[in-house]
Amino acid sequence: MDRHEKGIEKMPGRLDRPLPEWNGSYFGDQRRLPKVVQKLTTGRTLTAEEKAELLWRFYEIDQKTRTRQQRTRAVVFGGLAVCVLVYLAIYQRVWIVSQVMAWLSPPPASPL
């Protein structure tokens, strides 16, 4: 792999994209894919370095996807929690006050 393919030095005239900038999708033009992916799609053998770089890029893409999914889940669950709290604050105010007062009031004295 040369320096352009590794993403160290970008050459302005080259059509292929450096591997670190590739997001894992196919844009319809085979020449725009990184050279390693072009070799993989044509069935040529890859060197050990190329295999390692490609596997690492797939790992990075997978981690970005997982992080984005976790962030989306957190936002959705946070929004649901806020909605439940707003509902309780608006429509169940009497029930909340009675529960808080029962929790704060001292227990009744037991007769001996």
C-alpha positions as CSV (number, residue, x, y, z in Angstrom):
1,M,0.0,0.0,0.0
2,D,1.3,3.4,-0.9
3,R,1.0,6.6,1.2
4,H,-2.1,7.7,-0.6
5,E,-3.9,4.5,0.1
6,K,-3.0,4.7,3.8
7,G,-4.3,8.2,4.0
8,I,-0.9,9.8,4.9
9,E,-0.5,11.9,1.8
10,K,-3.5,12.5,-0.5
11,M,-2.7,12.9,-4.2
12,P,-5.2,15.3,-5.7
13,G,-5.4,13.7,-9.1
14,R,-6.2,10.1,-8.0
15,L,-9.7,8.8,-8.3
16,D,-9.4,6.2,-5.6
17,R,-10.3,7.2,-2.1
18,P,-7.8,6.6,0.8
19,L,-8.9,3.7,3.0
20,P,-9.3,5.7,6.2
21,E,-11.8,8.0,4.5
22,W,-13.9,5.2,3.0
23,N,-17.2,4.7,4.9
24,G,-17.8,1.1,3.7
25,S,-20.3,1.8,1.0
26,Y,-20.2,1.4,-2.8
27,F,-20.9,4.6,-4.6
28,G,-21.5,3.1,-8.0
29,D,-18.1,3.8,-9.5
30,Q,-15.6,1.1,-8.9
31,R,-12.7,3.4,-9.6
32,R,-13.7,5.6,-6.5
33,L,-13.2,2.6,-4.1
34,P,-9.9,2.3,-2.3
35,K,-7.4,0.2,-4.2
36,V,-7.5,-2.6,-1.6
37,V,-11.3,-2.9,-2.0
38,Q,-10.9,-2.9,-5.8
39,K,-8.4,-5.8,-5.4
40,L,-10.8,-7.6,-3.2
41,T,-13.8,-7.2,-5.6
42,T,-11.8,-8.5,-8.5
43,G,-10.6,-11.6,-6.7
44,R,-6.9,-10.8,-6.6
45,T,-4.9,-11.8,-3.5
46,L,-4.2,-9.3,-0.8
47,T,-0.9,-8.9,1.1
48,A,-0.9,-9.4,4.8
49,E,-0.6,-5.6,5.3
50,E,-3.6,-4.9,3.0
51,K,-5.7,-7.5,4.8
52,A,-4.8,-6.0,8.2
53,E,-5.6,-2.5,7.0
54,L,-8.9,-3.6,5.5
55,L,-10.0,-5.5,8.6
56,W,-9.0,-2.6,10.8
57,R,-11.2,-0.2,8.7
58,F,-14.1,-2.6,8.9
59,Y,-13.7,-2.7,12.7
60,E,-13.6,1.1,12.8
61,I,-16.8,1.4,10.7
62,D,-18.5,-1.2,12.9
63,Q,-17.6,0.7,16.1
64,K,-18.9,4.0,14.7
65,T,-22.2,2.3,13.8
66,R,-22.5,0.7,17.3
67,T,-21.7,4.0,19.0
68,R,-24.3,5.8,16.9
69,Q,-26.9,3.2,17.7
70,Q,-26.2,3.4,21.5
71,R,-26.4,7.2,21.3
72,T,-29.8,7.0,19.5
73,R,-31.1,4.5,22.1
74,A,-30.0,6.8,24.9
75,V,-31.8,9.8,23.3
76,V,-35.0,7.8,22.8
77,F,-35.1,6.4,26.3
78,G,-34.2,9.8,27.8
79,G,-37.0,11.4,25.8
80,L,-39.5,8.8,27.0
81,A,-38.4,9.4,30.6
82,V,-38.9,13.1,30.2
83,C,-42.4,12.5,28.7
84,V,-43.4,10.3,31.6
85,L,-42.2,12.9,34.1
86,V,-44.0,15.7,32.3
87,Y,-47.2,13.6,32.3
88,L,-46.9,12.8,36.0
89,A,-46.2,16.5,36.8
90,I,-49.2,17.7,34.8
91,Y,-51.9,15.1,35.4
92,Q,-51.0,13.3,38.6
93,R,-50.0,16.1,40.8
94,V,-52.4,15.2,43.7
95,W,-51.2,11.6,43.7
96,I,-47.5,12.7,43.7
97,V,-48.1,15.1,46.6
98,S,-49.9,12.5,48.6
99,Q,-47.1,10.0,48.1
100,V,-44.4,12.5,49.0
101,M,-46.4,13.6,52.1
102,A,-46.9,9.9,53.2
103,W,-43.2,9.3,52.7
104,L,-42.2,12.4,54.7
105,S,-44.7,12.1,57.6
106,P,-43.7,10.2,60.6
107,P,-45.1,6.7,61.0
108,P,-48.2,6.4,63.2
109,A,-47.5,5.6,66.9
110,S,-48.4,2.1,67.7
111,P,-50.5,1.6,70.9
112,L,-48.9,-0.4,73.6
